[in-house]
Amino acid sequence: MAHGLRPVGLDFTETAPLRLVCAAHAAAAPGEVYRALADDVEAWPRWFRAVTWARPVEREGRAGREVRLWGGCRFSETVMAAEPVTRYAYRVDETNVPGLRALLEDWLLIPVKTGTIVRWTVAVDASASVRLVLGPARPGVGHAFRGAVRSLDRRLADARGRAG
């Protein structure tokens, strides 16, 4: 059964009761990474294994996404920041995950000489039982994120190779 979450702003990444922050290096330029995140939403399952289905939607004149994760989790999201080359953030408005109160994900793209540092912050307000599960899950979430960035980077390199 889906339920609505509390709407939060971008500042929630600093004030959330639980924050998971991960970073990984991609050889791809920030613009390439941004386009994969924001413009090619339906391709997310090809590089982020936890995502089984994703599509962009528009709701009340705002960009959003519908996402399904492995295990049956579903999210309806609103895009909160779409800053080409630097940032892509979205909040979850509705989910079937019990115990979640608010959730915002923020992808920052930091240019470096060798590509991009991708920093992903997952900001969460949830019941104590959900926080108890998420806290120890940090290493697994970090591992999944780093694997996703590596997979995305390979995908982008392959696309550059085909284009060149």
Buried (B, 14 or more C-beta within 10 A) or exposed (E): EEEEBEEBEBEBBEEBEBBBBBBBBBBBBBBBBBBBBBEBBEBBBEBBBBBBEBEBBEBEEEBBBBBBBEEEBBBBBBBBBBEEBBBBBBBBBBBBBEBBBBBBBBBBBEBEEEBBBBBBBBBBBBEEEBBEEBEEEBEEBBEBBBBBBBBBBBBBBEEEEEEE
